[in-house]
Amino acid sequence: MASGGEGARYGGRRVRALVALMLSLASAPRAAALCLPSLAEQGRRLHEMPAPSVFWLELLLRQHEACWTADAPHDRLRVFLYGNSAVLGHPEAAEDTVSEHLNALWESAHLPAHAFNFGFVTAHAVKDMLIVHESLRYRPDVIVYGAIPADFWRLVAARYIAGAGPAYNGLARMMRTNAGAVLAFAAEEPPGLARPLGLYRRAFERLPRRWWRGESWPGRDVLTFAYTATATRLRPLAERLGLVAPRGEPTSGNPAGPYDCRATHRHNARAFNGWSKVNALAYLAQVRDRTGIPIVVVDWPIAHEPAEDCYNSYFTNRIVKSYRGWLAEETQRLGMPLIDLSHTLLPRDFLDTLHPNARGQRKIAGAIAPFLDPVLRRRMAEVLPAAAPH
């Protein structure tokens, strides 16, 4: 057994080797199947819980299980699931997320399909579509996009704002760290996203282009990735040795108690100004038409905690009704299946207003699976003829 000093030197060599490997990504072809060690949970999600430490998508995608399986035999459907922190399954462990429950259901039904979780914390449709854009190289067969009204807030997080809180500034860091990808995405002029991406483009084109700045080459994220990937592997040993306490039960806020509906009205008046100004569905329709990949949209459940004429502390009844009406009309116009989960969960199935608990995640998977079944079976006949049922 190595001594403590030898172990430290060995660990240091591994970290330096990992940093060197990630530095090579700056010049590696984007489509190359050069995958990285997972940050946590065998790469079953884009980032670790409860919040990301790394924000550069190039690293996050290359540590994901979709990268590690991209060149495997194509004997089962690759179902890519996108959305906000609720779709990600925050703050539950990977085993208690919708994607893992879907995988268990498909395995029991002998359906050759696997769900890949591409959810990312914070609600922001432009962020979700950027992840879609960057992850298409990993060969999805079906795309499922789960959305809530908050994803379509009139929001451009292009700069840090003191006192704005971790949700907004975390999103700003994510978008700024991926400024190069955002600019490339904007240059394609994707339908439905021209206005918000135009605002990002004007903000990011003025960023100084220096290798040590996160906005032009995210060196900080490389070092953070090396540290996090190493630390997550050492944590089980540290827990056994009593050096750190085992993780407790996940928490994410609390169901809303009494709240001021007037404050919700004021927030909604500032945040929403026509759903079509950020239309992720229009871009997804273009992806479908260009690639042939079926798109399924899911109206993800949010808690109903009524007070006066508010649906919950985030949204008024009017906003929720308007959003659901637009979602139904737009998916019908674009010819996309829509799975309505608005009445799927009970109050006890939520950790807080926006995040289902482990029981809620299991119920969502059970509700989605029957709707996805015909989509998957049609797609099997197209791309997995040997596995298609006769």
C-alpha positions as a Markdown table, in Angstrom:
| # | Residue | x | y | z |
|---|---|---|---|---|
| 1 | Met | 0.0 | 0.0 | 0.0 |
| 2 | Ala | 1.3 | 3.4 | -0.9 |
| 3 | Ser | 2.2 | 5.9 | 1.9 |
| 4 | Gly | 0.3 | 9.1 | 2.3 |
| 5 | Gly | 3.0 | 11.1 | 0.5 |
| 6 | Glu | 3.2 | 8.6 | -2.3 |
| 7 | Gly | -0.6 | 8.6 | -2.7 |
| 8 | Ala | -0.6 | 12.4 | -2.8 |
| 9 | Arg | 2.1 | 12.4 | -5.5 |
| 10 | Tyr | 0.2 | 9.8 | -7.5 |
| 11 | Gly | -3.0 | 11.8 | -7.1 |
| 12 | Gly | -1.1 | 14.9 | -8.3 |
| 13 | Arg | 0.2 | 13.1 | -11.3 |
| 14 | Arg | -3.3 | 12.0 | -12.2 |
| 15 | Val | -4.7 | 15.5 | -11.9 |
| 16 | Arg | -1.9 | 16.9 | -14.1 |
| 17 | Ala | -2.5 | 14.2 | -16.7 |
| 18 | Leu | -6.2 | 14.9 | -16.6 |
| 19 | Val | -5.6 | 18.7 | -17.0 |
| 20 | Ala | -3.2 | 18.0 | -20.0 |
| 21 | Leu | -5.9 | 15.8 | -21.6 |
| 22 | Met | -8.5 | 18.5 | -21.2 |
| 23 | Leu | -6.2 | 21.1 | -22.5 |
| 24 | Ser | -5.9 | 19.1 | -25.7 |
| 25 | Leu | -9.7 | 19.5 | -26.2 |
| 26 | Ala | -9.0 | 23.1 | -27.3 |
| 27 | Ser | -7.6 | 21.8 | -30.6 |
| 28 | Ala | -9.4 | 18.5 | -30.8 |
| 29 | Pro | -12.2 | 18.2 | -33.5 |
| 30 | Arg | -15.5 | 18.8 | -31.9 |
| 31 | Ala | -17.0 | 15.6 | -33.3 |
| 32 | Ala | -14.1 | 13.5 | -32.0 |
| 33 | Ala | -15.2 | 10.8 | -29.6 |
| 34 | Leu | -12.6 | 11.9 | -27.0 |
| 35 | Cys | -14.4 | 11.3 | -23.7 |
| 36 | Leu | -13.5 | 12.3 | -20.2 |
| 37 | Pro | -13.9 | 10.8 | -16.7 |
| 38 | Ser | -17.3 | 11.4 | -15.3 |
| 39 | Leu | -17.8 | 14.2 | -12.8 |
| 40 | Ala | -20.3 | 12.1 | -10.8 |
| 41 | Glu | -22.9 | 9.3 | -11.1 |
| 42 | Gln | -21.1 | 7.6 | -14.0 |
| 43 | Gly | -21.8 | 10.6 | -16.3 |
| 44 | Arg | -25.6 | 10.0 | -16.2 |
| 45 | Arg | -26.1 | 13.7 | -15.9 |
| 46 | Leu | -24.4 | 16.8 | -17.2 |
| 47 | His | -23.3 | 18.0 | -13.8 |
| 48 | Glu | -23.1 | 16.8 | -10.2 |
| 49 | Met | -25.6 | 17.6 | -7.5 |
| 50 | Pro | -26.7 | 19.9 | -6.0 |
| 51 | Ala | -25.2 | 22.5 | -8.3 |
| 52 | Pro | -22.7 | 22.5 | -11.2 |
| 53 | Ser | -19.0 | 23.3 | -10.5 |
| 54 | Val | -18.1 | 23.2 | -14.2 |
| 55 | Phe | -20.0 | 25.2 | -16.8 |
| 56 | Trp | -18.1 | 24.6 | -20.1 |
| 57 | Leu | -20.3 | 22.5 | -22.2 |
| 58 | Glu | -17.4 | 21.0 | -24.1 |
| 59 | Leu | -16.2 | 19.3 | -20.9 |
| 60 | Leu | -19.7 | 18.5 | -19.6 |
| 61 | Leu | -20.7 | 16.7 | -22.8 |
| 62 | Arg | -17.5 | 14.8 | -23.0 |
| 63 | Gln | -17.9 | 13.4 | -19.5 |
| 64 | His | -21.5 | 12.4 | -20.2 |
| 65 | Glu | -22.6 | 8.8 | -20.8 |
| 66 | Ala | -23.8 | 9.8 | -24.3 |
| 67 | Cys | -20.1 | 10.4 | -25.2 |
| 68 | Trp | -19.0 | 7.1 | -23.8 |
| 69 | Thr | -21.7 | 5.2 | -25.7 |
| 70 | Ala | -21.7 | 7.2 | -29.0 |
| 71 | Asp | -19.6 | 4.7 | -30.8 |
| 72 | Ala | -21.2 | 1.6 | -29.3 |
| 73 | Pro | -23.3 | -0.8 | -31.5 |
| 74 | His | -26.5 | 1.0 | -32.4 |
| 75 | Asp | -28.8 | -1.7 | -31.0 |
| 76 | Arg | -31.1 | 0.5 | -28.9 |
| 77 | Leu | -32.7 | 3.9 | -29.3 |
| 78 | Arg | -30.9 | 6.9 | -27.8 |
| 79 | Val | -33.5 | 9.1 | -26.2 |
| 80 | Phe | -32.2 | 12.5 | -25.2 |
| 81 | Leu | -34.1 | 14.3 | -22.5 |
| 82 | Tyr | -33.6 | 18.1 | -22.1 |
| 83 | Gly | -34.9 | 20.7 | -19.7 |
| 84 | Asn | -34.4 | 22.6 | -16.5 |
| 85 | Ser | -33.5 | 21.5 | -13.0 |
| 86 | Ala | -36.9 | 19.8 | -12.6 |
| 87 | Val | -36.2 | 17.7 | -15.7 |
| 88 | Leu | -32.7 | 17.1 | -14.5 |
| 89 | Gly | -34.2 | 15.6 | -11.3 |
| 90 | His | -32.6 | 18.2 | -8.9 |
| 91 | Pro | -31.9 | 17.5 | -6.1 |
| 92 | Glu | -32.5 | 13.8 | -6.2 |
| 93 | Ala | -29.8 | 11.2 | -6.9 |
| 94 | Ala | -29.6 | 9.9 | -10.5 |
| 95 | Glu | -31.4 | 6.7 | -9.5 |
| 96 | Asp | -34.5 | 8.7 | -8.6 |
| 97 | Thr | -34.8 | 10.7 | -11.7 |
| 98 | Val | -37.3 | 10.4 | -14.6 |
| 99 | Ser | -34.6 | 9.3 | -17.0 |
| 100 | Glu | -33.5 | 6.3 | -14.8 |
| 101 | His | -37.1 | 5.3 | -14.1 |
| 102 | Leu | -37.8 | 5.3 | -17.9 |
| 103 | Asn | -34.8 | 3.1 | -18.4 |
| 104 | Ala | -36.1 | 0.6 | -15.8 |
| 105 | Leu | -39.5 | 0.6 | -17.4 |
| 106 | Trp | -38.1 | 0.0 | -20.9 |
| 107 | Glu | -35.9 | -2.7 | -19.7 |
| 108 | Ser | -38.8 | -4.5 | -18.0 |
| 109 | Ala | -40.8 | -4.2 | -21.2 |
| 110 | His | -37.8 | -5.5 | -23.3 |
| 111 | Leu | -37.9 | -2.2 | -25.3 |
| 112 | Pro | -34.4 | -1.4 | -26.6 |
| 113 | Ala | -34.2 | 2.2 | -25.6 |
| 114 | His | -32.1 | 4.3 | -23.2 |
| 115 | Ala | -32.8 | 7.8 | -21.8 |
| 116 | Phe | -29.9 | 10.2 | -21.6 |
| 117 | Asn | -30.4 | 13.0 | -19.1 |
| 118 | Phe | -29.3 | 16.4 | -20.5 |
| 119 | Gly | -31.1 | 18.5 | -18.0 |
| 120 | Phe | -29.3 | 21.5 | -16.5 |
| 121 | Val | -30.1 | 23.7 | -13.5 |
| 122 | Thr | -32.0 | 27.0 | -14.0 |
| 123 | Ala | -35.0 | 27.5 | -16.3 |
| 124 | His | -34.0 | 29.1 | -19.6 |
| 125 | Ala | -35.2 | 27.8 | -23.0 |
| 126 | Val | -32.2 | 29.4 | -24.8 |
| 127 | Lys | -29.8 | 27.5 | -22.5 |
| 128 | Asp | -31.7 | 24.3 | -23.2 |
| 129 | Met | -31.5 | 24.8 | -27.0 |
| 130 | Leu | -27.8 | 25.6 | -26.8 |
| 131 | Ile | -27.4 | 22.2 | -25.1 |
| 132 | Val | -29.5 | 20.5 | -27.8 |
| 133 | His | -27.4 | 22.2 | -30.5 |
| 134 | Glu | -24.1 | 21.1 | -28.9 |
| 135 | Ser | -25.2 | 17.6 | -28.1 |
| 136 | Leu | -26.6 | 16.5 | -31.5 |
| 137 | Arg | -23.1 | 15.1 | -32.4 |
| 138 | Tyr | -23.9 | 12.3 | -30.0 |
| 139 | Arg | -26.5 | 10.8 | -32.2 |
| 140 | Pro | -30.0 | 11.1 | -30.6 |
| 141 | Asp | -32.7 | 9.0 | -32.1 |
| 142 | Val | -35.5 | 10.8 | -30.2 |
| 143 | Ile | -35.6 | 14.1 | -28.4 |
| 144 | Val | -37.8 | 14.8 | -25.5 |
| 145 | Tyr | -38.1 | 18.4 | -24.2 |
| 146 | Gly | -39.7 | 19.1 | -20.8 |
| 147 | Ala | -40.7 | 22.7 | -20.2 |
| 148 | Ile | -42.5 | 24.9 | -17.7 |
| 149 | Pro | -43.6 | 28.6 | -18.0 |
| 150 | Ala | -40.4 | 29.8 | -16.3 |
| 151 | Asp | -38.3 | 28.5 | -19.3 |
| 152 | Phe | -39.8 | 31.2 | -21.4 |
| 153 | Trp | -39.2 | 34.2 | -19.2 |
| 154 | Arg | -38.1 | 37.3 | -20.9 |
| 155 | Leu | -34.5 | 36.8 | -19.7 |
| 156 | Val | -31.1 | 37.3 | -21.2 |
| 157 | Ala | -28.4 | 36.4 | -18.6 |
| 158 | Ala | -25.4 | 37.9 | -20.4 |
| 159 | Arg | -23.7 | 39.6 | -17.4 |
| 160 | Tyr | -23.3 | 39.1 | -13.7 |
| 161 | Ile | -25.5 | 41.2 | -11.5 |
| 162 | Ala | -24.5 | 41.8 | -7.9 |
| 163 | Gly | -27.3 | 40.6 | -5.6 |
| 164 | Ala | -29.2 | 38.8 | -8.3 |
| 165 | Gly | -28.8 | 35.5 | -6.6 |
| 166 | Pro | -27.2 | 32.2 | -7.5 |
| 167 | Ala | -29.8 | 31.1 | -10.0 |
| 168 | Tyr | -29.4 | 34.1 | -12.3 |
| 169 | Asn | -25.7 | 34.5 | -11.9 |
| 170 | Gly | -25.1 | 30.7 | -12.3 |
| 171 | Leu | -27.0 | 31.0 | -15.6 |
| 172 | Ala | -25.0 | 34.0 | -16.6 |
| 173 | Arg | -21.8 | 32.1 | -15.9 |
| 174 | Met | -23.0 | 29.2 | -18.0 |
| 175 | Met | -23.8 | 31.4 | -21.0 |
| 176 | Arg | -20.7 | 33.5 | -20.7 |
| 177 | Thr | -18.4 | 30.4 | -20.3 |
| 178 | Asn | -19.9 | 29.1 | -23.5 |
| 179 | Ala | -19.8 | 32.4 | -25.3 |
| 180 | Gly | -18.1 | 30.9 | -28.4 |
| 181 | Ala | -20.8 | 28.2 | -28.7 |
| 182 | Val | -23.5 | 30.9 | -28.2 |
| 183 | Leu | -22.0 | 33.1 | -31.0 |
| 184 | Ala | -21.8 | 30.1 | -33.4 |
| 185 | Phe | -25.4 | 29.1 | -32.6 |
| 186 | Ala | -26.5 | 32.7 | -33.1 |
| 187 | Ala | -24.7 | 32.8 | -36.5 |
| 188 | Glu | -27.0 | 30.0 | -37.7 |
| 189 | Glu | -30.0 | 32.2 | -37.1 |
| 190 | Pro | -32.2 | 29.4 | -35.6 |
| 191 | Pro | -35.9 | 30.1 | -35.9 |
| 192 | Gly | -37.7 | 31.2 | -32.8 |
| 193 | Leu | -34.5 | 32.3 | -31.0 |
| 194 | Ala | -33.3 | 35.2 | -33.2 |
| 195 | Arg | -34.2 | 37.9 | -30.7 |
| 196 | Pro | -32.6 | 36.4 | -27.5 |
| 197 | Leu | -29.6 | 35.1 | -29.4 |
| 198 | Gly | -29.2 | 38.5 | -31.0 |
| 199 | Leu | -29.0 | 40.1 | -27.6 |
| 200 | Tyr | -26.4 | 37.5 | -26.5 |
| 201 | Arg | -24.4 | 38.1 | -29.6 |
| 202 | Arg | -24.2 | 41.9 | -29.1 |
| 203 | Ala | -23.2 | 41.3 | -25.5 |
| 204 | Phe | -20.6 | 38.6 | -26.2 |
| 205 | Glu | -19.0 | 40.1 | -29.3 |
| 206 | Arg | -17.6 | 42.8 | -27.1 |
| 207 | Leu | -16.0 | 40.4 | -24.6 |
| 208 | Pro | -12.1 | 40.6 | -24.6 |
| 209 | Arg | -10.7 | 37.5 | -26.2 |
| 210 | Arg | -7.9 | 36.3 | -23.9 |
| 211 | Trp | -7.0 | 32.7 | -23.2 |
| 212 | Trp | -7.1 | 33.1 | -19.4 |
| 213 | Arg | -10.6 | 34.6 | -19.4 |
| 214 | Gly | -13.5 | 32.2 | -19.0 |
| 215 | Glu | -15.5 | 34.0 | -21.6 |
| 216 | Ser | -13.0 | 33.2 | -24.4 |
| 217 | Trp | -11.3 | 30.0 | -23.2 |
| 218 | Pro | -12.6 | 28.6 | -20.0 |
| 219 | Gly | -9.3 | 27.6 | -18.3 |
| 220 | Arg | -10.9 | 27.9 | -14.9 |
| 221 | Asp | -13.4 | 25.2 | -15.8 |
| 222 | Val | -10.6 | 22.8 | -16.8 |
| 223 | Leu | -9.0 | 23.1 | -13.4 |
| 224 | Thr | -12.3 | 22.8 | -11.7 |
| 225 | Phe | -13.2 | 19.7 | -13.7 |
| 226 | Ala | -9.9 | 18.0 | -12.7 |
| 227 | Tyr | -10.5 | 18.8 | -9.0 |
| 228 | Thr | -14.2 | 17.8 | -9.1 |
| 229 | Ala | -13.6 | 14.6 | -11.0 |
| 230 | Thr | -10.9 | 13.6 | -8.5 |
| 231 | Ala | -12.8 | 14.7 | -5.4 |
| 232 | Thr | -15.9 | 12.7 | -6.3 |
| 233 | Arg | -13.8 | 9.6 | -6.6 |
| 234 | Leu | -12.1 | 10.1 | -3.3 |
| 235 | Arg | -15.3 | 11.0 | -1.4 |
| 236 | Pro | -16.5 | 7.4 | -0.8 |
| 237 | Leu | -13.1 | 6.6 | 0.7 |
| 238 | Ala | -13.2 | 9.8 | 2.8 |
| 239 | Glu | -16.7 | 8.8 | 4.1 |
| 240 | Arg | -15.5 | 5.3 | 5.1 |
| 241 | Leu | -12.5 | 6.9 | 6.9 |
| 242 | Gly | -14.8 | 9.4 | 8.7 |
| 243 | Leu | -13.1 | 12.4 | 7.2 |
| 244 | Val | -16.4 | 13.8 | 5.7 |
| 245 | Ala | -20.0 | 13.2 | 6.7 |
| 246 | Pro | -22.2 | 11.1 | 4.4 |
| 247 | Arg | -24.6 | 13.1 | 2.3 |
| 248 | Gly | -28.0 | 13.6 | 3.9 |
| 249 | Glu | -31.4 | 13.4 | 2.2 |
| 250 | Pro | -31.8 | 15.8 | -0.7 |
| 251 | Thr | -33.7 | 19.0 | -0.1 |
| 252 | Ser | -34.8 | 21.8 | -2.4 |
| 253 | Gly | -36.7 | 24.5 | -0.6 |
| 254 | Asn | -40.2 | 23.9 | 0.7 |
| 255 | Pro | -43.7 | 24.0 | -0.6 |
| 256 | Ala | -44.9 | 27.6 | -0.6 |
| 257 | Gly | -46.7 | 28.8 | 2.5 |
| 258 | Pro | -48.6 | 32.1 | 2.4 |
| 259 | Tyr | -47.3 | 34.3 | -0.3 |
| 260 | Asp | -48.1 | 37.7 | -1.7 |
| 261 | Cys | -50.0 | 37.2 | -4.9 |
| 262 | Arg | -49.5 | 40.9 | -5.8 |
| 263 | Ala | -45.8 | 40.3 | -5.8 |
| 264 | Thr | -46.3 | 37.4 | -8.2 |
| 265 | His | -48.4 | 39.7 | -10.5 |
| 266 | Arg | -45.6 | 42.3 | -10.5 |
| 267 | His | -43.0 | 39.7 | -11.3 |
| 268 | Asn | -45.1 | 38.2 | -14.1 |
| 269 | Ala | -45.7 | 41.6 | -15.7 |
| 270 | Arg | -42.0 | 42.1 | -16.0 |
| 271 | Ala | -41.0 | 38.5 | -16.9 |
| 272 | Phe | -43.5 | 37.6 | -19.6 |
| 273 | Asn | -44.3 | 39.5 | -22.8 |
| 274 | Gly | -45.5 | 37.1 | -25.4 |
| 275 | Trp | -44.5 | 33.4 | -25.6 |
| 276 | Ser | -43.4 | 33.6 | -29.3 |
| 277 | Lys | -40.5 | 35.9 | -28.5 |
| 278 | Val | -38.5 | 32.9 | -27.2 |
| 279 | Asn | -39.8 | 30.0 | -29.2 |
| 280 | Ala | -37.7 | 26.9 | -28.5 |
| 281 | Leu | -40.3 | 24.7 | -30.3 |
| 282 | Ala | -39.6 | 26.5 | -33.6 |
| 283 | Tyr | -35.9 | 25.6 | -33.4 |
| 284 | Leu | -36.8 | 22.0 | -32.4 |
| 285 | Ala | -39.0 | 21.7 | -35.4 |
| 286 | Gln | -36.1 | 22.8 | -37.6 |
| 287 | Val | -33.9 | 20.1 | -36.0 |
| 288 | Arg | -36.6 | 17.5 | -36.7 |
| 289 | Asp | -37.0 | 18.6 | -40.3 |
| 290 | Arg | -33.2 | 18.7 | -40.9 |
| 291 | Thr | -32.3 | 15.4 | -39.2 |
| 292 | Gly | -35.5 | 13.3 | -39.1 |
| 293 | Ile | -35.2 | 13.0 | -35.3 |
| 294 | Pro | -38.7 | 12.9 | -33.7 |
| 295 | Ile | -39.4 | 15.6 | -31.1 |
| 296 | Val | -41.7 | 15.1 | -28.2 |
| 297 | Val | -42.7 | 18.1 | -25.9 |
| 298 | Val | -43.7 | 17.6 | -22.3 |
| 299 | Asp | -45.7 | 20.1 | -20.3 |
| 300 | Trp | -43.7 | 19.3 | -17.1 |
| 301 | Pro | -45.8 | 19.5 | -13.9 |
| 302 | Ile | -45.5 | 22.4 | -11.4 |
| 303 | Ala | -47.2 | 22.5 | -8.0 |
| 304 | His | -50.6 | 24.0 | -7.7 |
| 305 | Glu | -50.5 | 26.2 | -4.6 |
| 306 | Pro | -53.3 | 28.7 | -5.2 |
| 307 | Ala | -53.7 | 32.1 | -3.4 |
| 308 | Glu | -56.2 | 34.7 | -4.7 |
| 309 | Asp | -55.8 | 34.5 | -8.5 |
| 310 | Cys | -52.3 | 33.0 | -8.5 |
| 311 | Tyr | -51.5 | 29.5 | -9.5 |
| 312 | Asn | -48.5 | 29.4 | -7.2 |
| 313 | Ser | -45.9 | 31.8 | -5.9 |
| 314 | Tyr | -44.2 | 31.9 | -9.3 |
| 315 | Phe | -47.2 | 32.3 | -11.7 |
| 316 | Thr | -50.6 | 33.8 | -11.9 |
| 317 | Asn | -53.5 | 31.7 | -13.1 |
| 318 | Arg | -53.6 | 33.9 | -16.3 |
| 319 | Ile | -50.0 | 33.2 | -17.1 |
| 320 | Val | -50.3 | 29.4 | -16.6 |
| 321 | Lys | -53.5 | 29.3 | -18.8 |
| 322 | Ser | -51.9 | 31.5 | -21.5 |
| 323 | Tyr | -48.7 | 29.4 | -21.5 |
| 324 | Arg | -50.6 | 26.0 | -21.7 |
| 325 | Gly | -52.8 | 27.4 | -24.5 |
| 326 | Trp | -49.8 | 28.6 | -26.5 |
| 327 | Leu | -47.9 | 25.3 | -25.9 |
| 328 | Ala | -50.9 | 23.3 | -27.2 |
| 329 | Glu | -51.4 | 25.5 | -30.2 |
| 330 | Glu | -47.7 | 25.7 | -31.2 |
| 331 | Thr | -47.1 | 22.0 | -30.9 |
| 332 | Gln | -50.1 | 21.3 | -33.0 |
| 333 | Arg | -49.0 | 23.9 | -35.6 |
| 334 | Leu | -45.6 | 22.3 | -35.8 |
| 335 | Gly | -46.8 | 18.8 | -35.8 |
| 336 | Met | -45.2 | 17.8 | -32.5 |
| 337 | Pro | -46.6 | 15.4 | -29.9 |
| 338 | Leu | -47.4 | 17.1 | -26.6 |
| 339 | Ile | -47.6 | 15.2 | -23.4 |
| 340 | Asp | -49.6 | 17.1 | -20.8 |
| 341 | Leu | -48.6 | 16.3 | -17.3 |
| 342 | Ser | -50.3 | 19.3 | -15.7 |
| 343 | His | -52.6 | 17.1 | -13.6 |
| 344 | Thr | -50.2 | 14.2 | -13.0 |
| 345 | Leu | -48.8 | 15.0 | -9.5 |
| 346 | Leu | -50.3 | 15.8 | -6.1 |
| 347 | Pro | -48.9 | 18.4 | -3.7 |
| 348 | Arg | -47.2 | 15.6 | -1.7 |
| 349 | Asp | -45.2 | 14.7 | -4.9 |
| 350 | Phe | -43.2 | 18.0 | -4.8 |
| 351 | Leu | -40.2 | 19.0 | -2.8 |
| 352 | Asp | -41.0 | 22.6 | -3.6 |
| 353 | Thr | -43.1 | 24.6 | -6.1 |
| 354 | Leu | -41.1 | 23.5 | -9.1 |
| 355 | His | -39.2 | 20.3 | -8.2 |
| 356 | Pro | -40.9 | 16.9 | -7.9 |
| 357 | Asn | -39.6 | 14.6 | -5.2 |
| 358 | Ala | -38.4 | 11.0 | -5.8 |
| 359 | Arg | -42.0 | 9.8 | -5.8 |
| 360 | Gly | -43.0 | 12.5 | -8.2 |
| 361 | Gln | -40.1 | 11.6 | -10.6 |
| 362 | Arg | -41.3 | 8.0 | -10.6 |
| 363 | Lys | -44.9 | 9.1 | -11.4 |
| 364 | Ile | -43.8 | 11.3 | -14.2 |
| 365 | Ala | -41.9 | 8.5 | -15.8 |
| 366 | Gly | -44.9 | 6.2 | -15.5 |
| 367 | Ala | -47.1 | 8.9 | -17.2 |
| 368 | Ile | -44.6 | 9.6 | -20.0 |
| 369 | Ala | -43.8 | 6.0 | -20.9 |
| 370 | Pro | -47.2 | 5.0 | -22.5 |
| 371 | Phe | -47.2 | 8.2 | -24.7 |
| 372 | Leu | -43.6 | 7.6 | -25.8 |
| 373 | Asp | -44.2 | 3.9 | -26.6 |
| 374 | Pro | -45.6 | 4.4 | -30.1 |
| 375 | Val | -43.0 | 7.1 | -30.9 |
| 376 | Leu | -40.2 | 4.7 | -29.9 |
| 377 | Arg | -41.7 | 1.7 | -31.8 |
| 378 | Arg | -42.0 | 3.8 | -35.0 |
| 379 | Arg | -38.5 | 5.0 | -34.6 |
| 380 | Met | -37.2 | 1.5 | -34.0 |
| 381 | Ala | -38.5 | 0.4 | -37.4 |
| 382 | Glu | -36.6 | 3.3 | -39.0 |
| 383 | Val | -33.2 | 3.0 | -37.3 |
| 384 | Leu | -33.2 | -0.4 | -35.6 |
| 385 | Pro | -34.8 | -2.7 | -38.1 |
| 386 | Ala | -33.2 | -5.8 | -36.5 |
| 387 | Ala | -34.8 | -5.0 | -33.2 |
| 388 | Ala | -38.2 | -3.8 | -34.4 |
| 389 | Pro | -41.1 | -6.0 | -33.3 |
| 390 | His | -42.8 | -8.0 | -36.1 |
